[in-house]
Amino acid sequence: MKVYTLSLKRIKIKAVYLIFSICCAACGDSTMPNTEYIVVDASLTICRLIQEEDTDGDKKITVDDPCKSNGRGDKKFDVIDINNHKFAVEGTYYLANLLQELKLAESLKSKIDRLYTSRIFEKPAQRISRMIRQVYWPGLTRQIDEVHLLQVLKDPKLDTDKIKYLYVPNDDEIAFNYFSNAVEHLSNTDIKVIRLPANTDANWVKQLDDKHGPLTLGLIKMPDGNYRGVPYVVPGGRFNEMYGWDSYFESLGLLQDGKIELAKGMVDNFCYEINHYGKILNANRTYYLTRSQPPFLTSMIRAVYEKMPKSQESKLWLKESLCAAIKEYQTVWTSGEHLTRIGLSRYYGYGKGQPPEVESGHFDEIYKKFAERYGMKLAAFKKAYNDEKLTVHELDAYFINDRSMRESGYDTTFRWDDRCADFATVDLNSLLYKIECDISLILQNEFGGTFETGEHKIETAAEWLTKAQYRKKLMNEYLWDDKYGMFLDYDLKNNCLRYYLTPAVLYPLWAELADKQQAEQIIKNSITKLAMAGGLAASSKESNMKFSNRVERQWEYPNGWPPHQILAWQALINYGYDDIAERLTYKWLYTITVNVVNYNGTIPEKYNVVTRSHRVFTEYGNVGTEFDYITQEGFGWMNASYQVGISRLPTHLTDSLNLLIPPEWLWPGNKIVDTK
């Protein structure tokens, strides 16, 4: 017998060197095996690996798999190639990588597969970034056309075993004809294509009941005369549709990975929504027709256009996209119920009754209070109210506020204490200020200061700059608070500011609305209270504790979310606080990386940033944690936060991340803010 030592890898973790090796024992074979890859039976090896190392039966290899007395779960496994050579792999991370690579190989449906050793022993940060780029983005990409129709019809939030419905805009004849013909070509399906009425108001949406379905998006006519859907990215898990503010952050990750056409497609689909559904939807399902989400379209347009090759075609794209953004700004965010008496805007979710996409039982505590008041049993009250046999104005108002909160993206939070529609918010008005500045800047730099919209209205850079300056004046008048040194939400009902600390206070810095003195105060008064071991929390502990007697909500301390991190990094950089941005970026990426290493590649929608754990059980759990063997999606904006963050880290911090060196080792004392 000859024993071959193929490689030795050393990884420094927390200043301790752990040594891992691959060894080969070849029986009666004098030929050195190929060290670049080995050839294995993937399916057979997966069965053996799961049997030996997945001791808790969750089809993953994690630090939680207990070691058994018979040696199972000892984090040591022999890979046997087709020539009967044995390769020892040791350690949770490497064994998880092995399982993932085997599953990917098996998916190619080949009996014998190449297993590349470099992928098994890949550095953590490098592997995460590569998997996002090569596996997760494709796994999250969707198109609404004949080929992909069955995939997009799936809706894990609702019972989809019944007849499936596909809805087409009232004014898109081409789409209606295309999809009507498409479903005829699909065998063994029961799909109905329905043209929306001209008016899809709250009453119409309310009567859909169990007939909800996806709303079609853009189509592209190919040279052969056939159509294909304009591609887009979904968040993942139970969210199998294109979401409003998720898409902005996802597009930043896509652009970082060079996927310009896919990011452009998301802008195109948003413009389609504005032109055919009247707004960028919370997401493209019928139950979202009555509300939007935080508006980031002009930021998306600028980010995509910056990466596009410049030509007459790209200039035309820019103009058409800008026209759609102007239309939404004027018809949605600065008119109707969204515009308040003080001239600033608020979130306002139209609709009747409870949001149908919310999990069963979510509102039972609210219903219970009213059922007791009416002397009715819970089930009977719910049915009577939702069937509109019983009118309860107070409950109607509750659901308007709940829908408004969902439009804000903060679903759910204690931030407004169930009165979201009563507030002119700092984040929304910062976003609108950014839109006004963006439009002015694009008009000035790309169109000589003016152009004519599709509705024959002349738009000028000067007018949009005036809008921005006026909004800034109003925000300083109504939202700035000298006592707390930050912009706060204005309570329209009680004519006062509400102090509830969340990362939303950083939006004026992201939008570059605050002056330097304001920025210094905001950073000094917020970051130290929001920054935790694993990144920024969705609220401060102090604010959250005011509601400690209530059921936990997910957009609260101790949870941290990707959009807050990305916005905060840019906000800090805008005002020269690059060092703080760097520390916060590392904290967040370390949290993602250590969970990937310990838990079989898990990339969820959010984290507990106090414990740096993906184990978050508030409200809806944690999407992205449930998968077998390998995640092929991650989670949309979490993927994006990793790609954006890793691109900003200097080399020495990327090296530290690969070595899993905790932030507190790099910045002793965990000091975040140095007062300038």
C-alpha positions as CSV (number, residue, x, y, z in Angstrom):
1,M,0.0,0.0,0.0
2,K,1.2,3.5,-0.8
3,V,0.0,6.5,1.0
4,Y,0.0,9.9,-0.8
5,T,-0.3,13.2,0.9
6,L,-1.9,15.5,-1.7
7,S,-2.1,18.9,0.0
8,L,-1.9,20.7,3.3
9,K,-4.0,23.8,4.0
10,R,-3.6,26.1,7.0
11,I,-6.3,28.4,8.0
12,K,-5.8,31.0,10.8
13,I,-8.9,31.4,12.9
14,K,-8.9,33.7,15.9
15,A,-5.1,33.6,15.9
16,V,-5.0,29.8,16.2
17,Y,-3.7,27.6,13.4
18,L,-6.0,24.7,12.6
19,I,-4.5,22.2,10.2
20,F,-6.6,20.3,7.7
21,S,-5.4,17.8,5.1
22,I,-6.5,15.6,2.3
23,C,-4.8,12.3,2.2
24,C,-5.0,9.5,-0.3
25,A,-4.4,5.8,0.3
26,A,-4.1,3.8,-2.9
27,C,-4.1,0.1,-2.6
28,G,-1.7,-1.5,-5.1
29,D,-1.6,1.6,-7.3
30,S,1.7,3.3,-8.0
31,T,0.1,6.2,-10.0
32,M,-0.3,9.5,-8.1
33,P,-4.1,10.5,-8.4
34,N,-5.0,13.9,-10.0
35,T,-5.0,16.6,-7.3
36,E,-7.1,19.1,-9.2
37,Y,-10.2,16.9,-9.1
38,I,-11.4,13.4,-8.3
39,V,-14.0,11.4,-10.1
40,V,-16.8,10.1,-7.9
41,D,-20.3,8.7,-8.0
42,A,-22.0,11.8,-6.6
43,S,-25.3,10.1,-5.6
44,L,-23.6,7.3,-3.8
45,T,-21.2,9.6,-2.0
46,I,-24.1,11.9,-0.9
47,C,-25.9,8.9,0.7
48,R,-22.7,7.9,2.6
49,L,-21.9,11.4,3.7
50,I,-25.5,12.1,5.0
51,Q,-25.6,8.8,6.7
52,E,-22.3,9.4,8.5
53,E,-22.3,13.1,9.2
54,D,-25.9,14.4,9.2
55,T,-26.7,13.1,12.6
56,D,-29.7,15.4,13.3
57,G,-31.4,14.4,10.1
58,D,-31.9,17.9,8.6
59,K,-30.1,17.1,5.3
60,K,-27.3,19.5,6.1
61,I,-24.0,19.3,7.8
62,T,-23.7,21.9,10.6
63,V,-22.0,22.5,13.9
64,D,-25.2,21.3,15.5
65,D,-24.8,17.7,14.2
66,P,-24.0,15.8,17.4
67,C,-21.1,13.3,17.5
68,K,-22.4,9.8,18.2
69,S,-20.6,7.1,20.2
70,N,-20.2,5.0,17.1
71,G,-18.2,7.7,15.4
72,R,-20.9,9.2,13.3
73,G,-20.8,13.0,13.3
74,D,-17.1,13.1,14.1
75,K,-16.6,15.6,11.2
76,K,-14.3,13.2,9.3
77,F,-15.3,11.5,6.1
78,D,-13.5,9.5,3.4
79,V,-14.4,10.4,-0.2
80,I,-13.8,7.3,-2.4
81,D,-13.2,7.9,-6.1
82,I,-13.9,5.5,-8.9
83,N,-10.4,4.0,-8.6
84,N,-11.0,3.3,-4.9
85,H,-8.6,6.0,-3.7
86,K,-9.7,7.5,-0.3
87,F,-9.6,11.2,0.4
88,A,-10.1,12.3,4.0
89,V,-12.1,15.6,4.5
90,E,-12.3,17.0,8.0
91,G,-14.2,19.9,9.6
92,T,-17.8,21.1,9.4
93,Y,-17.2,23.8,6.8
94,Y,-15.3,21.6,4.4
95,L,-17.8,18.7,4.8
96,A,-20.7,21.1,4.1
97,N,-18.8,22.3,1.0
98,L,-18.3,18.7,-0.1
99,L,-22.1,18.0,0.3
100,Q,-23.0,21.1,-1.7
101,E,-20.5,20.3,-4.5
102,L,-21.8,16.8,-4.7
103,K,-25.4,18.0,-4.9
104,L,-24.5,20.4,-7.7
105,A,-22.7,17.6,-9.5
106,E,-25.6,15.3,-9.0
107,S,-28.0,17.9,-10.5
108,L,-26.1,17.5,-13.8
109,K,-27.7,14.0,-14.0
110,S,-24.4,12.3,-14.8
111,K,-23.6,9.0,-13.1
112,I,-19.9,9.9,-12.6
113,D,-18.9,13.4,-11.7
114,R,-15.8,15.5,-11.3
115,L,-15.3,16.8,-7.8
116,Y,-12.9,19.7,-7.7
117,T,-10.8,19.9,-4.6
118,S,-10.4,23.7,-4.9
119,R,-14.2,24.1,-4.4
120,I,-14.2,21.9,-1.3
121,F,-11.4,23.9,0.4
122,E,-12.4,27.3,-1.0
123,K,-11.9,30.4,1.3
124,P,-15.2,31.3,2.9
125,A,-15.7,34.9,1.6
126,Q,-14.5,33.8,-1.9
127,R,-16.9,30.9,-1.9
128,I,-19.9,32.9,-0.7
129,S,-19.3,35.6,-3.3
130,R,-18.8,33.1,-6.1
131,M,-21.9,31.1,-5.2
132,I,-24.0,34.2,-5.2
133,R,-22.7,35.2,-8.6
134,Q,-22.9,31.8,-10.2
135,V,-25.7,29.9,-8.4
136,Y,-27.9,32.1,-6.3
137,W,-28.7,34.9,-8.8
138,P,-29.7,32.4,-11.5
139,G,-31.7,30.5,-8.9
140,L,-33.7,33.7,-8.1
141,T,-34.2,34.8,-11.7
142,R,-37.7,34.6,-13.2
143,Q,-39.5,35.5,-16.4
144,I,-43.2,35.6,-17.1
145,D,-43.7,33.8,-20.4
146,E,-44.9,30.5,-21.7
147,V,-41.7,28.6,-20.9
148,H,-41.6,29.8,-17.2
149,L,-45.3,30.2,-16.5
150,L,-45.7,27.3,-14.1
151,Q,-42.7,28.5,-12.1
152,V,-44.0,32.0,-11.5
153,L,-47.6,30.9,-10.8
154,K,-46.4,29.2,-7.6
155,D,-47.3,31.2,-4.4
156,P,-46.2,29.6,-1.1
157,K,-48.1,32.3,0.8
158,L,-51.5,31.1,-0.4
159,D,-53.1,27.7,-1.2
160,T,-52.2,27.2,-4.9
161,D,-53.6,23.7,-5.3
162,K,-56.8,25.0,-6.9
163,I,-57.3,26.8,-10.2
164,K,-54.4,29.1,-11.0
165,Y,-55.1,32.6,-12.2
166,L,-52.9,34.8,-14.3
167,Y,-53.8,38.5,-14.6
168,V,-53.0,40.8,-17.5
169,P,-53.3,44.6,-17.6
170,N,-56.5,45.9,-19.1
171,D,-54.7,47.9,-21.8
172,D,-52.1,45.3,-23.0
173,E,-53.8,43.5,-25.8
174,I,-50.6,41.8,-27.0
175,A,-49.9,40.3,-23.5
176,F,-53.5,39.1,-23.2
177,N,-53.4,37.3,-26.6
178,Y,-50.0,35.9,-25.9
179,F,-50.8,34.4,-22.6
180,S,-54.2,33.2,-23.7
181,N,-52.5,31.2,-26.4
182,A,-49.6,30.1,-24.1
183,V,-51.9,28.3,-21.6
184,E,-53.4,26.3,-24.4
185,H,-50.0,24.8,-25.0
186,L,-49.5,23.7,-21.4
187,S,-50.7,20.2,-20.7
188,N,-52.2,19.0,-17.4
189,T,-52.8,22.5,-16.1
190,D,-55.8,24.5,-15.0
191,I,-54.9,28.1,-15.6
192,K,-57.2,31.0,-16.3
193,V,-55.9,34.1,-18.0
194,I,-57.9,37.1,-16.9
195,R,-57.8,40.7,-18.2
196,L,-58.0,43.2,-15.3
197,P,-60.8,45.7,-15.3
198,A,-60.0,49.3,-16.0
199,N,-60.4,50.2,-12.4
200,T,-58.8,47.8,-9.9
201,D,-59.8,49.6,-6.7
202,A,-60.0,48.2,-3.2
203,N,-63.5,46.8,-3.7
204,W,-62.4,44.8,-6.8
205,V,-59.4,43.4,-5.0
206,K,-61.5,42.5,-1.9
207,Q,-63.9,40.3,-3.9
208,L,-61.1,38.2,-5.4
209,D,-60.9,35.9,-2.3
210,D,-59.2,32.7,-3.4
211,K,-58.7,33.9,-7.0
212,H,-55.5,35.8,-6.5
213,G,-52.6,35.3,-8.9
214,P,-49.5,36.9,-10.4
215,L,-49.7,40.1,-12.5
216,T,-47.8,39.8,-15.8
217,L,-44.8,42.0,-16.5
218,G,-42.9,43.1,-19.6
219,L,-42.5,41.0,-22.8
220,I,-39.8,41.3,-25.5
221,K,-40.5,40.4,-29.1
222,M,-37.6,38.2,-30.4
223,P,-36.3,38.2,-34.0
224,D,-38.2,35.0,-34.7
225,G,-41.5,36.7,-33.8
226,N,-41.9,34.9,-30.4
227,Y,-42.0,36.6,-27.1
228,R,-40.0,36.1,-23.9
229,G,-40.6,37.7,-20.5
230,V,-38.3,40.5,-19.3
231,P,-36.2,38.8,-16.6
232,Y,-36.2,39.9,-12.9
233,V,-35.1,38.7,-9.5
234,V,-37.3,37.5,-6.6
235,P,-36.3,37.6,-2.9
236,G,-36.6,33.8,-2.6
237,G,-38.4,31.3,-0.4
238,R,-42.1,32.2,0.1
239,F,-41.5,35.4,-1.9
240,N,-41.8,34.3,-5.5
241,E,-42.5,37.6,-7.2
242,M,-40.7,40.9,-7.9
243,Y,-40.8,43.3,-4.9
244,G,-40.6,47.0,-4.7
245,W,-37.7,48.0,-2.5
246,D,-36.0,44.6,-2.5
247,S,-35.3,45.1,-6.2
248,Y,-33.2,48.2,-5.7
249,F,-30.8,46.5,-3.3
250,E,-30.8,43.3,-5.5
251,S,-29.9,45.4,-8.5
252,L,-26.9,46.8,-6.6
253,G,-25.7,43.3,-6.1
254,L,-26.4,42.3,-9.7
255,L,-24.5,45.3,-11.0
256,Q,-21.6,44.5,-8.7
257,D,-21.6,41.1,-10.4
258,G,-21.7,42.5,-13.9
259,K,-25.3,41.4,-14.5
260,I,-26.3,44.7,-16.2
261,E,-29.0,43.3,-18.4
262,L,-30.8,41.6,-15.5
263,A,-30.7,44.8,-13.5
264,K,-31.9,46.8,-16.5
265,G,-34.8,44.2,-16.8
266,M,-35.9,45.0,-13.3
267,V,-36.1,48.7,-14.1
268,D,-38.0,47.9,-17.3
269,N,-40.5,45.8,-15.4
270,F,-41.0,48.6,-12.8
271,C,-41.7,51.0,-15.7
272,Y,-44.2,48.5,-17.0
273,E,-45.9,48.3,-13.7
274,I,-46.2,52.1,-13.5
275,N,-47.6,52.4,-17.0
276,H,-50.0,49.5,-16.7
277,Y,-50.8,49.1,-13.0
278,G,-50.4,52.8,-12.0
279,K,-47.5,52.3,-9.6
280,I,-44.5,50.2,-8.6
281,L,-46.3,47.5,-6.7
282,N,-45.4,46.1,-3.4
283,A,-45.0,43.0,-5.6
284,N,-46.7,41.7,-8.8
285,R,-49.6,39.7,-7.3
286,T,-53.2,40.9,-7.3
287,Y,-53.3,41.2,-3.5
288,Y,-50.6,43.9,-3.8
289,L,-52.5,46.1,-6.3
290,T,-53.5,48.6,-3.7
291,R,-50.1,49.5,-2.3
292,S,-46.5,50.3,-3.3
293,Q,-43.2,50.1,-1.4
294,P,-40.4,52.6,-0.6
295,P,-39.6,54.4,-4.0
296,F,-36.1,53.8,-5.2
297,L,-36.7,53.9,-9.0
298,T,-34.5,56.9,-9.9
299,S,-31.7,55.5,-7.8
300,M,-32.0,52.2,-9.8
301,I,-32.1,54.0,-13.1
302,R,-29.0,56.0,-12.3
303,A,-27.1,52.9,-11.1
304,V,-28.0,50.9,-14.2
305,Y,-27.4,53.7,-16.7
306,E,-24.0,54.3,-15.2
307,K,-23.0,50.8,-16.2
308,M,-24.6,50.7,-19.6
309,P,-22.6,51.4,-22.8
310,K,-23.6,54.9,-23.9
311,S,-25.5,55.1,-27.2
312,Q,-28.7,56.6,-28.7
313,E,-30.4,53.4,-27.6
314,S,-29.3,53.8,-23.9
315,K,-30.2,57.5,-24.0
316,L,-33.7,56.6,-25.2
317,W,-34.0,54.0,-22.4
318,L,-33.0,56.6,-19.9
319,K,-35.7,59.0,-21.1
320,E,-38.4,56.4,-21.1
321,S,-37.5,55.2,-17.7
322,L,-37.3,58.8,-16.3
323,C,-40.8,59.5,-17.7
324,A,-42.2,56.5,-15.8
325,A,-40.4,57.7,-12.6
326,I,-41.9,61.2,-13.0
327,K,-45.4,59.8,-13.6
328,E,-45.2,57.7,-10.4
329,Y,-43.8,60.6,-8.4
330,Q,-46.7,62.8,-9.5
331,T,-49.6,60.4,-9.4
332,V,-48.7,58.3,-6.4
333,W,-46.3,59.9,-3.9
334,T,-47.3,63.6,-4.1
335,S,-51.0,63.3,-4.6
336,G,-54.1,61.8,-3.1
337,E,-53.8,60.2,0.4
338,H,-50.0,60.1,0.2
339,L,-49.7,63.9,0.3
340,T,-50.3,65.4,3.8
341,R,-51.6,68.8,4.9
342,I,-48.0,69.9,5.8
343,G,-46.7,69.3,2.2
344,L,-44.7,66.2,3.1
345,S,-45.7,62.7,2.1
346,R,-46.7,59.6,4.1
347,Y,-47.1,55.9,3.4
348,Y,-50.7,55.0,2.7
349,G,-51.9,51.5,1.8
350,Y,-55.3,51.5,0.2
351,G,-57.5,48.4,0.5
352,K,-60.3,46.8,2.5
353,G,-60.1,44.3,5.3
354,Q,-57.0,42.3,6.2
355,P,-54.2,41.8,3.7
356,P,-54.9,38.4,2.2
357,E,-51.3,37.4,1.8
358,V,-50.7,37.4,5.6
359,E,-50.4,34.0,7.3
360,S,-53.5,32.6,8.8
361,G,-54.0,33.6,12.4
362,H,-51.7,36.6,12.2
363,F,-54.4,39.1,13.2
364,D,-56.3,36.8,15.7
365,E,-55.3,38.9,18.7
366,I,-56.8,42.0,17.1
367,Y,-59.9,40.2,16.0
368,K,-60.3,38.7,19.5
369,K,-60.7,42.1,21.1
370,F,-63.4,43.1,18.8
371,A,-65.2,39.8,18.9
372,E,-65.4,40.1,22.7
373,R,-66.7,43.6,22.3
374,Y,-69.5,42.3,20.0
375,G,-70.1,39.2,22.1
376,M,-69.2,36.9,19.2
377,K,-67.0,33.9,18.9
378,L,-63.7,34.6,17.1
379,A,-64.4,32.6,14.0
380,A,-67.9,34.0,13.6
381,F,-66.6,37.6,14.0
382,K,-63.8,37.1,11.5
383,K,-66.1,35.7,8.9
384,A,-68.8,38.4,9.4
385,Y,-66.2,41.2,9.1
386,N,-64.3,39.8,6.1
387,D,-67.6,39.0,4.3
388,E,-68.6,42.6,4.9
389,K,-71.7,41.6,6.8
390,L,-70.4,43.6,9.8
391,T,-69.0,47.1,9.7
392,V,-66.4,48.1,12.3
393,H,-64.8,51.4,11.5
394,E,-62.1,51.2,14.1
395,L,-61.0,47.9,12.6
396,D,-61.1,49.3,9.1
397,A,-58.8,52.1,10.3
398,Y,-56.5,49.5,11.9
399,F,-56.1,47.7,8.6
400,I,-55.5,50.9,6.7
401,N,-52.6,51.6,9.1
402,D,-51.4,48.0,8.8
403,R,-51.4,48.2,5.0
404,S,-49.5,51.5,5.2
405,M,-46.9,49.9,7.4
406,R,-46.5,47.1,4.9
407,E,-46.1,49.7,2.1
408,S,-43.2,51.2,4.2
409,G,-41.4,47.9,4.1
410,Y,-41.4,47.7,7.9
411,D,-43.7,44.8,8.2
412,T,-44.0,44.7,11.1
413,T,-42.7,47.3,13.6
414,F,-43.6,49.2,16.7
415,R,-42.2,52.3,15.1
416,W,-45.6,53.9,14.7
417,D,-47.5,51.9,17.3
418,D,-50.0,50.7,14.6
419,R,-50.7,54.2,13.3
420,C,-48.4,54.4,10.3
421,A,-50.8,56.4,8.2
422,D,-50.7,59.2,10.8
423,F,-47.0,60.0,10.1
424,A,-45.0,62.0,7.6
425,T,-41.9,59.8,7.7
426,V,-38.3,60.7,7.5
427,D,-37.4,57.8,5.2
428,L,-40.1,58.4,2.6
429,N,-39.5,62.1,2.4
430,S,-35.7,61.5,2.1
431,L,-36.4,59.1,-0.8
432,L,-38.6,61.7,-2.5
433,Y,-35.9,64.4,-2.0
434,K,-33.5,62.0,-3.6
435,I,-35.9,61.4,-6.5
436,E,-36.3,65.2,-7.0
437,C,-32.5,65.6,-7.0
438,D,-31.9,62.6,-9.3
439,I,-34.4,63.9,-11.9
440,S,-32.9,67.4,-11.8
441,L,-29.4,65.9,-12.2
442,I,-30.3,63.6,-15.1
443,L,-32.1,66.4,-16.9
444,Q,-29.2,68.7,-16.5
445,N,-26.4,66.2,-17.3
446,E,-28.0,64.1,-20.0
447,F,-30.7,66.3,-21.7
448,G,-29.4,69.8,-21.5
449,G,-31.6,70.8,-18.6
450,T,-35.0,70.0,-20.2
451,F,-37.1,67.4,-22.1
452,E,-40.6,66.7,-23.1
453,T,-42.4,63.7,-21.5
454,G,-44.6,61.3,-23.3
455,E,-47.6,63.3,-22.1
456,H,-46.2,66.4,-23.9
457,K,-45.2,68.2,-20.7
458,I,-41.9,70.0,-20.5
459,E,-39.8,69.0,-17.5
460,T,-36.8,71.2,-16.4
461,A,-33.9,70.6,-14.2
462,A,-34.5,73.9,-12.4
463,E,-38.1,73.0,-11.5
464,W,-37.1,69.7,-10.0
465,L,-34.3,71.3,-8.0
466,T,-36.8,73.8,-6.6
467,K,-39.0,70.9,-5.6
468,A,-36.0,69.3,-3.7
469,Q,-35.1,72.6,-2.0
470,Y,-38.7,73.1,-0.9
471,R,-39.0,69.5,0.5
472,K,-35.7,70.0,2.4
473,K,-37.1,73.2,3.9
474,L,-40.2,71.4,5.0
475,M,-38.2,68.5,6.5
476,N,-36.1,70.9,8.5
477,E,-39.2,72.7,9.7
478,Y,-41.3,69.7,10.6
479,L,-38.9,66.7,11.0
480,W,-35.7,68.1,12.5
481,D,-35.5,67.7,16.3
482,D,-32.8,69.7,18.2
483,K,-33.2,67.8,21.3
484,Y,-32.4,64.4,19.8
485,G,-30.2,65.8,17.0
486,M,-31.8,64.0,14.1
487,F,-34.8,64.0,11.7
488,L,-37.8,62.2,13.2
489,D,-41.3,61.1,12.0
490,Y,-44.0,63.8,12.3
491,D,-47.2,62.7,14.0
492,L,-49.9,64.5,11.9
493,K,-52.7,63.6,14.4
494,N,-51.0,64.9,17.5
495,N,-48.8,67.6,15.8
496,C,-45.6,66.5,17.3
497,L,-42.4,64.5,16.5
498,R,-42.1,60.9,17.5
499,Y,-38.7,59.6,18.8
500,Y,-38.3,55.9,17.9
501,L,-34.8,55.2,16.9
502,T,-34.3,53.1,13.8
503,P,-31.8,53.2,10.9
504,A,-34.4,55.3,9.1
505,V,-32.7,58.4,10.7
506,L,-29.8,57.8,8.4
507,Y,-31.9,58.2,5.2
508,P,-31.2,62.0,5.1
509,L,-27.5,61.2,5.0
510,W,-28.0,58.6,2.3
511,A,-30.0,61.2,0.3
512,E,-27.4,63.9,1.1
513,L,-30.1,66.1,2.5
514,A,-28.5,66.8,5.9
515,D,-25.9,69.5,6.3
516,K,-22.5,68.5,7.8
517,Q,-23.4,69.7,11.3
518,Q,-26.7,67.7,11.2
519,A,-24.9,64.7,9.9
520,E,-22.4,64.7,12.7
521,Q,-25.2,64.9,15.3
522,I,-27.2,62.1,13.6
523,I,-24.2,59.8,13.5
524,K,-23.2,60.6,17.1
525,N,-26.8,60.1,18.4
526,S,-27.8,57.0,16.5
527,I,-24.9,54.7,15.5
528,T,-23.7,53.8,19.0
529,K,-27.3,52.8,19.9
530,L,-28.0,50.8,16.8
531,A,-24.6,49.2,16.1
532,M,-24.4,45.6,17.6
533,A,-21.9,42.8,17.3
534,G,-23.2,41.8,13.9
535,G,-24.3,45.0,12.3
536,L,-27.0,47.6,12.7
537,A,-30.2,46.6,14.5
538,A,-33.6,47.5,13.1
539,S,-34.3,49.6,16.2
540,S,-32.5,50.6,19.3
541,K,-32.9,48.4,22.4
542,E,-34.2,51.5,24.3
543,S,-37.0,52.1,21.8
544,N,-37.9,48.5,21.5
545,M,-38.2,48.0,25.3
546,K,-41.1,50.4,25.4
547,F,-43.1,47.5,23.9
548,S,-41.5,44.6,25.8
549,N,-45.0,43.5,26.9
550,R,-46.0,43.0,23.3
551,V,-45.4,40.1,20.9
552,E,-42.1,40.5,19.1
553,R,-42.0,42.0,15.7
554,Q,-39.4,41.3,13.0
555,W,-38.3,44.8,12.1
556,E,-37.1,45.5,15.6
557,Y,-34.1,45.0,17.9
558,P,-32.3,42.6,18.0
559,N,-32.8,41.8,14.3
560,G,-30.8,43.3,11.5
561,W,-31.8,43.7,7.9
562,P,-29.7,44.0,4.6
563,P,-31.3,47.3,3.3
564,H,-30.4,49.1,6.5
565,Q,-26.8,48.0,6.3
566,I,-26.4,49.0,2.6
567,L,-28.1,52.4,3.1
568,A,-26.0,53.1,6.3
569,W,-22.7,52.3,4.6
570,Q,-23.4,54.8,1.8
571,A,-24.9,57.4,4.2
572,L,-21.7,57.4,6.2
573,I,-19.4,57.4,3.2
574,N,-21.4,60.4,1.8
575,Y,-20.2,62.5,4.8
576,G,-16.6,61.2,5.1
577,Y,-17.2,58.6,7.8
578,D,-15.5,55.9,5.8
579,D,-13.9,54.3,8.8
580,I,-17.3,53.8,10.6
581,A,-18.8,52.4,7.4
582,E,-15.8,50.0,7.1
583,R,-16.3,48.6,10.6
584,L,-20.1,48.2,10.2
585,T,-19.5,46.5,6.8
586,Y,-17.1,44.0,8.4
587,K,-19.4,43.3,11.3
588,W,-22.3,42.5,8.9
589,L,-20.2,40.4,6.5
590,Y,-18.6,38.5,9.4
591,T,-22.1,37.6,10.6
592,I,-23.1,36.3,7.2
593,T,-19.8,34.4,6.7
594,V,-19.7,32.7,10.1
595,N,-23.3,31.5,9.6
596,V,-22.4,30.1,6.2
597,V,-19.4,28.3,7.6
598,N,-21.2,26.8,10.5
599,Y,-24.6,26.1,8.9
600,N,-24.1,24.5,5.5
601,G,-24.2,27.8,3.5
602,T,-27.2,29.3,5.1
603,I,-28.0,32.9,3.8
604,P,-31.3,34.1,5.2
605,E,-33.4,37.3,4.9
606,K,-32.3,38.7,8.3
607,Y,-30.1,38.0,11.4
608,N,-30.2,38.5,15.1
609,V,-27.3,41.0,15.1
610,V,-26.8,40.8,18.9
611,T,-26.0,37.1,18.9
612,R,-24.9,37.1,15.2
613,S,-27.3,34.2,14.6
614,H,-29.7,33.3,11.7
615,R,-32.1,31.9,14.3
616,V,-34.7,34.5,14.2
617,F,-38.2,33.3,15.2
618,T,-40.2,36.6,15.4
619,E,-43.4,36.6,13.3
620,Y,-42.7,34.9,10.0
621,G,-39.5,33.1,11.0
622,N,-36.5,33.5,8.8
623,V,-36.9,32.9,5.1
624,G,-33.9,31.3,3.4
625,T,-33.1,28.9,6.3
626,E,-35.2,26.0,5.0
627,F,-33.5,23.9,2.3
628,D,-32.1,20.4,1.8
629,Y,-28.4,19.8,1.1
630,I,-27.7,23.1,-0.6
631,T,-29.4,26.5,-1.0
632,Q,-29.5,27.5,-4.6
633,E,-31.0,30.9,-3.9
634,G,-29.7,32.4,-0.7
635,F,-31.9,35.4,-0.2
636,G,-32.1,38.3,-2.6
637,W,-31.1,41.4,-0.7
638,M,-28.8,39.4,1.7
639,N,-26.9,38.2,-1.4
640,A,-26.7,41.8,-2.6
641,S,-25.4,43.1,0.8
642,Y,-22.6,40.6,0.6
643,Q,-21.5,41.5,-2.9
644,V,-21.8,45.3,-2.2
645,G,-20.0,44.9,1.1
646,I,-17.2,42.7,0.0
647,S,-16.4,45.1,-2.9
648,R,-15.8,47.9,-0.4
649,L,-13.6,46.0,2.0
650,P,-9.8,46.6,1.7
651,T,-7.7,43.4,1.0
652,H,-6.5,43.1,4.6
653,L,-10.1,42.9,5.9
654,T,-11.1,40.4,3.2
655,D,-8.2,38.3,4.4
656,S,-9.4,38.6,8.0
657,L,-12.9,37.7,6.9
658,N,-11.6,34.5,5.2
659,L,-9.9,33.7,8.5
660,L,-13.1,34.3,10.4
661,I,-11.4,36.8,12.7
662,P,-14.2,38.4,14.8
663,P,-14.6,42.2,14.6
664,E,-13.8,42.7,18.2
665,W,-10.4,41.3,17.6
666,L,-9.8,43.9,15.0
667,W,-11.3,46.8,16.9
668,P,-10.7,46.2,20.6
669,G,-13.3,47.8,22.8
670,N,-15.8,47.7,19.9
671,K,-15.7,51.5,19.6
672,I,-17.7,52.6,16.6
673,V,-18.0,56.4,16.6
674,D,-15.2,58.8,17.1
675,T,-16.6,62.3,17.6
676,K,-15.0,64.7,15.1
